[in-house]
Every structure is written in structure tokens, then in C-alpha cells.
Amino acid sequence: RCTTAAHLALMVPKNVSFYPSNHERFSDGYIDVWWIVHDGGMLMLLPFLLKQHKVWRKCKMRIFTVAQMDDNSIQMKKDLATFLYQLRLEAE
């Protein structure tokens, strides 16, 4: 609530203790982004930068968003696909 009221974003890394060292590489896996607020692309920048590192390079990016019951989820999906295209990001 505090981040929403302050118009900020929040990043919550999951299972940090299991992150690989710089000598390991993932051959597959996912970088999941839960996109809640349209922030102009700053939240999409973080996983993009992460994928530039040799450890995470082969991971695929997945974007999730939350819809309310009265939202048009089909239109939201189209808008998100257009936004990702404009940012030139490959994501599911």
C-alpha cells in the first residue's frame, strides 16, 4: 500500500539463497515479472538487464499481470503485447 500511495514500484527477489554464482549458467528457466502498474517500462528494464548476464542469458521472460473482474482481460493482453513489442522485448 505504501508503494502504491507513493507511486513507486517494488521488487521482491525470490529464493535469493538459491541464486547461482557467476560460474554457473542456467540452460533453461524463467524470469517472472508481476507487472501491476504501468510505469513506462522501468520494471521491464530490470529483467532485460538481468538477461544480459551470462548466468541468466538463456532464461525466458514471463510477464504476469493482475486483472480485476470488471477489466477486459483480452484487451489487457493485447495492450501488454503491444507494449512489449514497443520495448522490443521477447516475453510470454
Gaussian input, Z-matrix of N, CA and C with variables (Angstrom, degrees):
# hf/3-21g

backbone

0 1
 N
 C     1     B1
 C     2     B2     1     A1
 N     3     B3     2     A2     1     D1
 C     4     B4     3     A3     2     D2
 C     5     B5     4     A4     3     D3
 N     6     B6     5     A5     4     D4
 C     7     B7     6     A6     5     D5
 C     8     B8     7     A7     6     D6
 N     9     B9     8     A8     7     D7
 C    10    B10     9     A9     8     D8
 C    11    B11    10    A10     9     D9
 N    12    B12    11    A11    10    D10
 C    13    B13    12    A12    11    D11
 C    14    B14    13    A13    12    D12
 N    15    B15    14    A14    13    D13
 C    16    B16    15    A15    14    D14
 C    17    B17    16    A16    15    D15
 N    18    B18    17    A17    16    D16
 C    19    B19    18    A18    17    D17
 C    20    B20    19    A19    18    D18
 N    21    B21    20    A20    19    D19
 C    22    B22    21    A21    20    D20
 C    23    B23    22    A22    21    D21
 N    24    B24    23    A23    22    D22
 C    25    B25    24    A24    23    D23
 C    26    B26    25    A25    24    D24
 N    27    B27    26    A26    25    D25
 C    28    B28    27    A27    26    D26
 C    29    B29    28    A28    27    D27
 N    30    B30    29    A29    28    D28
 C    31    B31    30    A30    29    D29
 C    32    B32    31    A31    30    D30
 N    33    B33    32    A32    31    D31
 C    34    B34    33    A33    32    D32
 C    35    B35    34    A34    33    D33
 N    36    B36    35    A35    34    D34
 C    37    B37    36    A36    35    D35
 C    38    B38    37    A37    36    D36
 N    39    B39    38    A38    37    D37
 C    40    B40    39    A39    38    D38
 C    41    B41    40    A40    39    D39
 N    42    B42    41    A41    40    D40
 C    43    B43    42    A42    41    D41
 C    44    B44    43    A43    42    D42
 N    45    B45    44    A44    43    D43
 C    46    B46    45    A45    44    D44
 C    47    B47    46    A46    45    D45
 N    48    B48    47    A47    46    D46
 C    49    B49    48    A48    47    D47
 C    50    B50    49    A49    48    D48
 N    51    B51    50    A50    49    D49
 C    52    B52    51    A51    50    D50
 C    53    B53    52    A52    51    D51
 N    54    B54    53    A53    52    D52
 C    55    B55    54    A54    53    D53
 C    56    B56    55    A55    54    D54
 N    57    B57    56    A56    55    D55
 C    58    B58    57    A57    56    D56
 C    59    B59    58    A58    57    D57
 N    60    B60    59    A59    58    D58
 C    61    B61    60    A60    59    D59
 C    62    B62    61    A61    60    D60
 N    63    B63    62    A62    61    D61
 C    64    B64    63    A63    62    D62
 C    65    B65    64    A64    63    D63
 N    66    B66    65    A65    64    D64
 C    67    B67    66    A66    65    D65
 C    68    B68    67    A67    66    D66
 N    69    B69    68    A68    67    D67
 C    70    B70    69    A69    68    D68
 C    71    B71    70    A70    69    D69
 N    72    B72    71    A71    70    D70
 C    73    B73    72    A72    71    D71
 C    74    B74    73    A73    72    D72
 N    75    B75    74    A74    73    D73
 C    76    B76    75    A75    74    D74
 C    77    B77    76    A76    75    D75
 N    78    B78    77    A77    76    D76
 C    79    B79    78    A78    77    D77
 C    80    B80    79    A79    78    D78
 N    81    B81    80    A80    79    D79
 C    82    B82    81    A81    80    D80
 C    83    B83    82    A82    81    D81
 N    84    B84    83    A83    82    D82
 C    85    B85    84    A84    83    D83
 C    86    B86    85    A85    84    D84
 N    87    B87    86    A86    85    D85
 C    88    B88    87    A87    86    D86
 C    89    B89    88    A88    87    D87
 N    90    B90    89    A89    88    D88
 C    91    B91    90    A90    89    D89
 C    92    B92    91    A91    90    D90
 N    93    B93    92    A92    91    D91
 C    94    B94    93    A93    92    D92
 C    95    B95    94    A94    93    D93
 N    96    B96    95    A95    94    D94
 C    97    B97    96    A96    95    D95
 C    98    B98    97    A97    96    D96
 N    99    B99    98    A98    97    D97
 C   100   B100    99    A99    98    D98
 C   101   B101   100   A100    99    D99
 N   102   B102   101   A101   100   D100
 C   103   B103   102   A102   101   D101
 C   104   B104   103   A103   102   D102
 N   105   B105   104   A104   103   D103
 C   106   B106   105   A105   104   D104
 C   107   B107   106   A106   105   D105
 N   108   B108   107   A107   106   D106
 C   109   B109   108   A108   107   D107
 C   110   B110   109   A109   108   D108
 N   111   B111   110   A110   109   D109
 C   112   B112   111   A111   110   D110
 C   113   B113   112   A112   111   D111
 N   114   B114   113   A113   112   D112
 C   115   B115   114   A114   113   D113
 C   116   B116   115   A115   114   D114
 N   117   B117   116   A116   115   D115
 C   118   B118   117   A117   116   D116
 C   119   B119   118   A118   117   D117
 N   120   B120   119   A119   118   D118
 C   121   B121   120   A120   119   D119
 C   122   B122   121   A121   120   D120
 N   123   B123   122   A122   121   D121
 C   124   B124   123   A123   122   D122
 C   125   B125   124   A124   123   D123
 N   126   B126   125   A125   124   D124
 C   127   B127   126   A126   125   D125
 C   128   B128   127   A127   126   D126
 N   129   B129   128   A128   127   D127
 C   130   B130   129   A129   128   D128
 C   131   B131   130   A130   129   D129
 N   132   B132   131   A131   130   D130
 C   133   B133   132   A132   131   D131
 C   134   B134   133   A133   132   D132
 N   135   B135   134   A134   133   D133
 C   136   B136   135   A135   134   D134
 C   137   B137   136   A136   135   D135
 N   138   B138   137   A137   136   D136
 C   139   B139   138   A138   137   D137
 C   140   B140   139   A139   138   D138
 N   141   B141   140   A140   139   D139
 C   142   B142   141   A141   140   D140
 C   143   B143   142   A142   141   D141
 N   144   B144   143   A143   142   D142
 C   145   B145   144   A144   143   D143
 C   146   B146   145   A145   144   D144
 N   147   B147   146   A146   145   D145
 C   148   B148   147   A147   146   D146
 C   149   B149   148   A148   147   D147
 N   150   B150   149   A149   148   D148
 C   151   B151   150   A150   149   D149
 C   152   B152   151   A151   150   D150
 N   153   B153   152   A152   151   D151
 C   154   B154   153   A153   152   D152
 C   155   B155   154   A154   153   D153
 N   156   B156   155   A155   154   D154
 C   157   B157   156   A156   155   D155
 C   158   B158   157   A157   156   D156
 N   159   B159   158   A158   157   D157
 C   160   B160   159   A159   158   D158
 C   161   B161   160   A160   159   D159
 N   162   B162   161   A161   160   D160
 C   163   B163   162   A162   161   D161
 C   164   B164   163   A163   162   D162
 N   165   B165   164   A164   163   D163
 C   166   B166   165   A165   164   D164
 C   167   B167   166   A166   165   D165
 N   168   B168   167   A167   166   D166
 C   169   B169   168   A168   167   D167
 C   170   B170   169   A169   168   D168
 N   171   B171   170   A170   169   D169
 C   172   B172   171   A171   170   D170
 C   173   B173   172   A172   171   D171
 N   174   B174   173   A173   172   D172
 C   175   B175   174   A174   173   D173
 C   176   B176   175   A175   174   D174
 N   177   B177   176   A176   175   D175
 C   178   B178   177   A177   176   D176
 C   179   B179   178   A178   177   D177
 N   180   B180   179   A179   178   D178
 C   181   B181   180   A180   179   D179
 C   182   B182   181   A181   180   D180
 N   183   B183   182   A182   181   D181
 C   184   B184   183   A183   182   D182
 C   185   B185   184   A184   183   D183
 N   186   B186   185   A185   184   D184
 C   187   B187   186   A186   185   D185
 C   188   B188   187   A187   186   D186
 N   189   B189   188   A188   187   D187
 C   190   B190   189   A189   188   D188
 C   191   B191   190   A190   189   D189
 N   192   B192   191   A191   190   D190
 C   193   B193   192   A192   191   D191
 C   194   B194   193   A193   192   D192
 N   195   B195   194   A194   193   D193
 C   196   B196   195   A195   194   D194
 C   197   B197   196   A196   195   D195
 N   198   B198   197   A197   196   D196
 C   199   B199   198   A198   197   D197
 C   200   B200   199   A199   198   D198
 N   201   B201   200   A200   199   D199
 C   202   B202   201   A201   200   D200
 C   203   B203   202   A202   201   D201
 N   204   B204   203   A203   202   D202
 C   205   B205   204   A204   203   D203
 C   206   B206   205   A205   204   D204
 N   207   B207   206   A206   205   D205
 C   208   B208   207   A207   206   D206
 C   209   B209   208   A208   207   D207
 N   210   B210   209   A209   208   D208
 C   211   B211   210   A210   209   D209
 C   212   B212   211   A211   210   D210
 N   213   B213   212   A212   211   D211
 C   214   B214   213   A213   212   D212
 C   215   B215   214   A214   213   D213
 N   216   B216   215   A215   214   D214
 C   217   B217   216   A216   215   D215
 C   218   B218   217   A217   216   D216
 N   219   B219   218   A218   217   D217
 C   220   B220   219   A219   218   D218
 C   221   B221   220   A220   219   D219
 N   222   B222   221   A221   220   D220
 C   223   B223   222   A222   221   D221
 C   224   B224   223   A223   222   D222
 N   225   B225   224   A224   223   D223
 C   226   B226   225   A225   224   D224
 C   227   B227   226   A226   225   D225
 N   228   B228   227   A227   226   D226
 C   229   B229   228   A228   227   D227
 C   230   B230   229   A229   228   D228
 N   231   B231   230   A230   229   D229
 C   232   B232   231   A231   230   D230
 C   233   B233   232   A232   231   D231
 N   234   B234   233   A233   232   D232
 C   235   B235   234   A234   233   D233
 C   236   B236   235   A235   234   D234
 N   237   B237   236   A236   235   D235
 C   238   B238   237   A237   236   D236
 C   239   B239   238   A238   237   D237
 N   240   B240   239   A239   238   D238
 C   241   B241   240   A240   239   D239
 C   242   B242   241   A241   240   D240
 N   243   B243   242   A242   241   D241
 C   244   B244   243   A243   242   D242
 C   245   B245   244   A244   243   D243
 N   246   B246   245   A245   244   D244
 C   247   B247   246   A246   245   D245
 C   248   B248   247   A247   246   D246
 N   249   B249   248   A248   247   D247
 C   250   B250   249   A249   248   D248
 C   251   B251   250   A250   249   D249
 N   252   B252   251   A251   250   D250
 C   253   B253   252   A252   251   D251
 C   254   B254   253   A253   252   D252
 N   255   B255   254   A254   253   D253
 C   256   B256   255   A255   254   D254
 C   257   B257   256   A256   255   D255
 N   258   B258   257   A257   256   D256
 C   259   B259   258   A258   257   D257
 C   260   B260   259   A259   258   D258
 N   261   B261   260   A260   259   D259
 C   262   B262   261   A261   260   D260
 C   263   B263   262   A262   261   D261
 N   264   B264   263   A263   262   D262
 C   265   B265   264   A264   263   D263
 C   266   B266   265   A265   264   D264
 N   267   B267   266   A266   265   D265
 C   268   B268   267   A267   266   D266
 C   269   B269   268   A268   267   D267
 N   270   B270   269   A269   268   D268
 C   271   B271   270   A270   269   D269
 C   272   B272   271   A271   270   D270
 N   273   B273   272   A272   271   D271
 C   274   B274   273   A273   272   D272
 C   275   B275   274   A274   273   D273

   B1=1.4543
   B2=1.5119
   B3=1.3173
   B4=1.4633
   B5=1.5241
   B6=1.3312
   B7=1.4642
   B8=1.5236
   B9=1.3269
   B10=1.4625
   B11=1.5209
   B12=1.3119
   B13=1.4652
   B14=1.5278
   B15=1.3154
   B16=1.4641
   B17=1.5291
   B18=1.3387
   B19=1.4684
   B20=1.5238
   B21=1.3345
   B22=1.4604
   B23=1.5209
   B24=1.3162
   B25=1.4588
   B26=1.5233
   B27=1.2993
   B28=1.4570
   B29=1.5204
   B30=1.3157
   B31=1.4584
   B32=1.5262
   B33=1.3348
   B34=1.4588
   B35=1.5266
   B36=1.3287
   B37=1.4620
   B38=1.5263
   B39=1.3074
   B40=1.4560
   B41=1.5295
   B42=1.3129
   B43=1.4714
   B44=1.5300
   B45=1.3065
   B46=1.4642
   B47=1.5265
   B48=1.3088
   B49=1.4636
   B50=1.5292
   B51=1.3313
   B52=1.4589
   B53=1.5265
   B54=1.3224
   B55=1.4628
   B56=1.5217
   B57=1.3058
   B58=1.4706
   B59=1.5288
   B60=1.3250
   B61=1.4606
   B62=1.5306
   B63=1.3115
   B64=1.4631
   B65=1.5187
   B66=1.3325
   B67=1.4590
   B68=1.5200
   B69=1.3242
   B70=1.4610
   B71=1.5212
   B72=1.3427
   B73=1.4611
   B74=1.5114
   B75=1.3274
   B76=1.4565
   B77=1.5161
   B78=1.3293
   B79=1.4576
   B80=1.5288
   B81=1.3089
   B82=1.4631
   B83=1.5172
   B84=1.2857
   B85=1.4604
   B86=1.5164
   B87=1.3212
   B88=1.4612
   B89=1.5226
   B90=1.2961
   B91=1.4574
   B92=1.5225
   B93=1.3155
   B94=1.4631
   B95=1.5261
   B96=1.3266
   B97=1.4552
   B98=1.5188
   B99=1.3209
   B100=1.4676
   B101=1.5174
   B102=1.3200
   B103=1.4559
   B104=1.5148
   B105=1.3276
   B106=1.4569
   B107=1.5291
   B108=1.3014
   B109=1.4589
   B110=1.5206
   B111=1.3275
   B112=1.4607
   B113=1.5202
   B114=1.3146
   B115=1.4660
   B116=1.5224
   B117=1.3224
   B118=1.4558
   B119=1.5133
   B120=1.3194
   B121=1.4597
   B122=1.5106
   B123=1.3241
   B124=1.4686
   B125=1.5184
   B126=1.3303
   B127=1.4609
   B128=1.5274
   B129=1.3183
   B130=1.4613
   B131=1.5253
   B132=1.3202
   B133=1.4541
   B134=1.5260
   B135=1.3089
   B136=1.4627
   B137=1.5311
   B138=1.3372
   B139=1.4641
   B140=1.5275
   B141=1.3330
   B142=1.4630
   B143=1.5214
   B144=1.3153
   B145=1.4662
   B146=1.5184
   B147=1.3205
   B148=1.4563
   B149=1.5254
   B150=1.3273
   B151=1.4614
   B152=1.5286
   B153=1.3095
   B154=1.4624
   B155=1.5243
   B156=1.3169
   B157=1.4675
   B158=1.5231
   B159=1.3263
   B160=1.4673
   B161=1.5243
   B162=1.3135
   B163=1.4625
   B164=1.5239
   B165=1.3132
   B166=1.4617
   B167=1.5224
   B168=1.3310
   B169=1.4617
   B170=1.5262
   B171=1.3314
   B172=1.4620
   B173=1.5278
   B174=1.3120
   B175=1.4656
   B176=1.5181
   B177=1.3091
   B178=1.4527
   B179=1.5168
   B180=1.3188
   B181=1.4522
   B182=1.5261
   B183=1.3354
   B184=1.4636
   B185=1.5149
   B186=1.3387
   B187=1.4569
   B188=1.5240
   B189=1.3097
   B190=1.4600
   B191=1.5206
   B192=1.3114
   B193=1.4531
   B194=1.5229
   B195=1.2873
   B196=1.4611
   B197=1.5147
   B198=1.3275
   B199=1.4627
   B200=1.5246
   B201=1.3007
   B202=1.4593
   B203=1.5280
   B204=1.3067
   B205=1.4623
   B206=1.5328
   B207=1.3156
   B208=1.4579
   B209=1.5316
   B210=1.3366
   B211=1.4634
   B212=1.5207
   B213=1.3086
   B214=1.4571
   B215=1.5280
   B216=1.3185
   B217=1.4625
   B218=1.5232
   B219=1.3210
   B220=1.4654
   B221=1.5263
   B222=1.3169
   B223=1.4620
   B224=1.5227
   B225=1.3332
   B226=1.4615
   B227=1.5231
   B228=1.3227
   B229=1.4597
   B230=1.5286
   B231=1.3313
   B232=1.4646
   B233=1.5246
   B234=1.3250
   B235=1.4650
   B236=1.5274
   B237=1.3210
   B238=1.4567
   B239=1.5231
   B240=1.3325
   B241=1.4690
   B242=1.5246
   B243=1.3295
   B244=1.4636
   B245=1.5199
   B246=1.3231
   B247=1.4631
   B248=1.5260
   B249=1.3278
   B250=1.4615
   B251=1.5289
   B252=1.3247
   B253=1.4619
   B254=1.5283
   B255=1.3162
   B256=1.4673
   B257=1.5313
   B258=1.3260
   B259=1.4611
   B260=1.5238
   B261=1.3338
   B262=1.4765
   B263=1.5214
   B264=1.3199
   B265=1.4567
   B266=1.5144
   B267=1.3139
   B268=1.4547
   B269=1.5199
   B270=1.3260
   B271=1.4629
   B272=1.5131
   B273=1.3064
   B274=1.4657
   B275=1.5096
   A1=111.49
   A2=115.74
   A3=119.50
   A4=111.44
   A5=116.90
   A6=118.91
   A7=111.25
   A8=117.15
   A9=120.44
   A10=110.39
   A11=117.31
   A12=121.11
   A13=111.29
   A14=116.93
   A15=121.08
   A16=112.27
   A17=116.93
   A18=122.64
   A19=111.04
   A20=115.68
   A21=122.21
   A22=109.81
   A23=116.05
   A24=121.78
   A25=108.34
   A26=115.57
   A27=121.04
   A28=108.58
   A29=116.60
   A30=121.28
   A31=108.27
   A32=115.95
   A33=120.90
   A34=107.93
   A35=118.18
   A36=119.66
   A37=109.89
   A38=116.15
   A39=121.58
   A40=109.61
   A41=116.66
   A42=123.60
   A43=112.61
   A44=117.05
   A45=122.01
   A46=111.08
   A47=117.80
   A48=120.29
   A49=112.10
   A50=117.31
   A51=121.18
   A52=112.82
   A53=118.85
   A54=121.18
   A55=109.01
   A56=117.26
   A57=120.11
   A58=111.14
   A59=114.59
   A60=118.97
   A61=108.16
   A62=116.95
   A63=120.89
   A64=112.76
   A65=117.63
   A66=120.78
   A67=112.01
   A68=117.28
   A69=121.52
   A70=109.63
   A71=114.56
   A72=119.68
   A73=108.57
   A74=114.88
   A75=119.76
   A76=108.68
   A77=117.06
   A78=119.82
   A79=110.23
   A80=116.13
   A81=121.57
   A82=107.65
   A83=116.49
   A84=120.98
   A85=109.72
   A86=115.40
   A87=121.14
   A88=111.03
   A89=113.82
   A90=122.04
   A91=104.57
   A92=116.60
   A93=121.80
   A94=110.48
   A95=115.31
   A96=121.90
   A97=107.65
   A98=116.31
   A99=121.43
   A100=106.08
   A101=114.36
   A102=122.26
   A103=108.69
   A104=116.56
   A105=121.05
   A106=110.79
   A107=117.46
   A108=121.51
   A109=109.29
   A110=116.03
   A111=120.45
   A112=108.48
   A113=116.14
   A114=121.09
   A115=112.72
   A116=116.64
   A117=119.66
   A118=114.03
   A119=118.00
   A120=121.01
   A121=115.63
   A122=117.96
   A123=119.27
   A124=112.23
   A125=117.40
   A126=119.73
   A127=111.24
   A128=117.78
   A129=121.26
   A130=111.82
   A131=116.82
   A132=120.89
   A133=111.90
   A134=117.34
   A135=120.64
   A136=113.07
   A137=119.70
   A138=117.69
   A139=112.60
   A140=117.12
   A141=120.09
   A142=110.31
   A143=116.48
   A144=120.31
   A145=111.74
   A146=117.01
   A147=121.02
   A148=110.68
   A149=116.62
   A150=121.10
   A151=112.95
   A152=118.54
   A153=121.26
   A154=111.22
   A155=117.13
   A156=121.94
   A157=109.26
   A158=117.16
   A159=121.98
   A160=113.29
   A161=118.21
   A162=120.92
   A163=111.06
   A164=118.26
   A165=123.50
   A166=113.45
   A167=118.05
   A168=122.45
   A169=114.24
   A170=118.41
   A171=121.36
   A172=113.90
   A173=117.18
   A174=120.44
   A175=109.98
   A176=115.82
   A177=121.27
   A178=108.65
   A179=115.47
   A180=120.15
   A181=108.93
   A182=114.91
   A183=121.09
   A184=108.19
   A185=114.95
   A186=121.13
   A187=108.31
   A188=115.82
   A189=122.45
   A190=108.04
   A191=116.47
   A192=120.38
   A193=108.77
   A194=115.65
   A195=121.74
   A196=108.43
   A197=115.99
   A198=120.87
   A199=109.60
   A200=115.12
   A201=121.00
   A202=108.43
   A203=116.56
   A204=120.79
   A205=112.04
   A206=117.31
   A207=119.80
   A208=113.18
   A209=118.22
   A210=121.79
   A211=110.33
   A212=116.22
   A213=122.40
   A214=107.24
   A215=117.41
   A216=121.60
   A217=112.28
   A218=117.67
   A219=120.54
   A220=109.86
   A221=116.67
   A222=120.36
   A223=110.72
   A224=117.20
   A225=120.54
   A226=110.20
   A227=117.09
   A228=121.35
   A229=110.82
   A230=116.95
   A231=120.71
   A232=111.17
   A233=116.24
   A234=120.51
   A235=111.41
   A236=116.67
   A237=120.71
   A238=110.56
   A239=118.01
   A240=121.39
   A241=110.57
   A242=117.39
   A243=121.34
   A244=110.87
   A245=116.17
   A246=121.39
   A247=110.66
   A248=117.51
   A249=120.89
   A250=111.06
   A251=116.64
   A252=120.57
   A253=110.55
   A254=116.88
   A255=121.06
   A256=111.37
   A257=116.71
   A258=121.21
   A259=112.59
   A260=115.90
   A261=123.40
   A262=111.76
   A263=115.74
   A264=122.13
   A265=110.47
   A266=116.22
   A267=120.56
   A268=107.94
   A269=115.14
   A270=120.18
   A271=109.12
   A272=114.56
   A273=120.97
   A274=108.37
   D1=-38.33
   D2=-179.77
   D3=-65.19
   D4=-41.67
   D5=179.78
   D6=-67.03
   D7=-37.65
   D8=177.79
   D9=-65.88
   D10=-44.71
   D11=-179.71
   D12=-63.08
   D13=-33.72
   D14=-179.44
   D15=-89.86
   D16=2.08
   D17=-178.95
   D18=58.49
   D19=45.00
   D20=178.85
   D21=-115.67
   D22=167.91
   D23=174.78
   D24=-108.19
   D25=161.08
   D26=-178.60
   D27=-131.54
   D28=129.21
   D29=177.02
   D30=-109.97
   D31=126.86
   D32=-179.64
   D33=-121.84
   D34=100.16
   D35=176.78
   D36=-71.80
   D37=140.56
   D38=-176.19
   D39=-109.48
   D40=135.94
   D41=176.71
   D42=55.23
   D43=48.73
   D44=-178.07
   D45=-58.40
   D46=-33.17
   D47=-179.02
   D48=-65.39
   D49=-19.16
   D50=179.31
   D51=-97.10
   D52=3.66
   D53=179.91
   D54=-63.03
   D55=145.03
   D56=-179.22
   D57=-75.28
   D58=159.66
   D59=174.19
   D60=-80.96
   D61=175.90
   D62=-179.49
   D63=-67.71
   D64=-13.54
   D65=-178.70
   D66=-90.03
   D67=-15.74
   D68=179.72
   D69=-92.43
   D70=158.63
   D71=175.82
   D72=-140.64
   D73=140.11
   D74=174.82
   D75=-84.91
   D76=133.01
   D77=175.73
   D78=-89.87
   D79=-20.44
   D80=174.73
   D81=-155.38
   D82=176.11
   D83=-179.16
   D84=136.31
   D85=-179.09
   D86=-175.70
   D87=-134.48
   D88=146.72
   D89=167.93
   D90=-110.23
   D91=110.28
   D92=-176.62
   D93=-95.48
   D94=133.01
   D95=177.97
   D96=-121.59
   D97=122.00
   D98=174.62
   D99=-96.84
   D100=103.51
   D101=-174.14
   D102=-95.05
   D103=114.66
   D104=-174.58
   D105=-110.18
   D106=-39.75
   D107=-174.70
   D108=-123.25
   D109=134.71
   D110=175.40
   D111=-69.91
   D112=107.70
   D113=-174.53
   D114=-113.51
   D115=17.51
   D116=178.67
   D117=81.07
   D118=5.41
   D119=176.20
   D120=107.51
   D121=-2.89
   D122=-178.46
   D123=-63.41
   D124=-37.80
   D125=178.80
   D126=-67.51
   D127=-29.87
   D128=177.80
   D129=-75.77
   D130=-20.46
   D131=179.97
   D132=-67.97
   D133=-37.22
   D134=-177.39
   D135=-61.02
   D136=-51.41
   D137=177.85
   D138=-66.66
   D139=-31.06
   D140=176.29
   D141=-61.24
   D142=-47.06
   D143=178.40
   D144=-64.95
   D145=-36.92
   D146=177.90
   D147=-62.36
   D148=-39.49
   D149=179.84
   D150=-68.97
   D151=-14.92
   D152=177.88
   D153=-74.70
   D154=-18.82
   D155=-179.55
   D156=-80.75
   D157=143.66
   D158=-175.34
   D159=-60.16
   D160=-28.95
   D161=-179.44
   D162=-67.29
   D163=-40.27
   D164=-171.64
   D165=-102.54
   D166=-0.27
   D167=-170.50
   D168=-54.65
   D169=-38.47
   D170=-175.51
   D171=-89.92
   D172=1.65
   D173=176.81
   D174=-74.90
   D175=148.60
   D176=176.07
   D177=-97.39
   D178=149.20
   D179=-179.74
   D180=-100.15
   D181=133.06
   D182=175.86
   D183=-120.45
   D184=135.44
   D185=179.86
   D186=-111.58
   D187=127.05
   D188=176.37
   D189=-116.67
   D190=146.59
   D191=175.15
   D192=-138.20
   D193=159.42
   D194=-178.04
   D195=-105.93
   D196=130.88
   D197=178.91
   D198=-118.60
   D199=143.86
   D200=174.38
   D201=-85.00
   D202=164.40
   D203=-178.50
   D204=-60.04
   D205=-33.89
   D206=-177.79
   D207=-89.14
   D208=0.71
   D209=177.35
   D210=-78.76
   D211=151.85
   D212=174.57
   D213=-88.78
   D214=94.84
   D215=-173.75
   D216=-65.59
   D217=-31.63
   D218=178.47
   D219=-66.42
   D220=-43.30
   D221=178.34
   D222=-67.74
   D223=-37.69
   D224=177.96
   D225=-60.68
   D226=-42.20
   D227=179.94
   D228=-64.56
   D229=-41.06
   D230=177.13
   D231=-64.26
   D232=-43.53
   D233=179.36
   D234=-63.20
   D235=-40.66
   D236=178.86
   D237=-66.52
   D238=-40.95
   D239=177.38
   D240=-62.44
   D241=-40.52
   D242=177.31
   D243=-64.63
   D244=-42.32
   D245=179.26
   D246=-62.35
   D247=-44.53
   D248=178.35
   D249=-64.07
   D250=-37.56
   D251=177.13
   D252=-63.38
   D253=-43.16
   D254=179.48
   D255=-64.39
   D256=-33.73
   D257=177.61
   D258=-82.42
   D259=-6.93
   D260=-177.85
   D261=59.55
   D262=43.44
   D263=178.44
   D264=-107.75
   D265=138.83
   D266=173.62
   D267=-97.26
   D268=118.46
   D269=-178.87
   D270=-155.86
   D271=157.17
   D272=175.53
   D273=-97.41

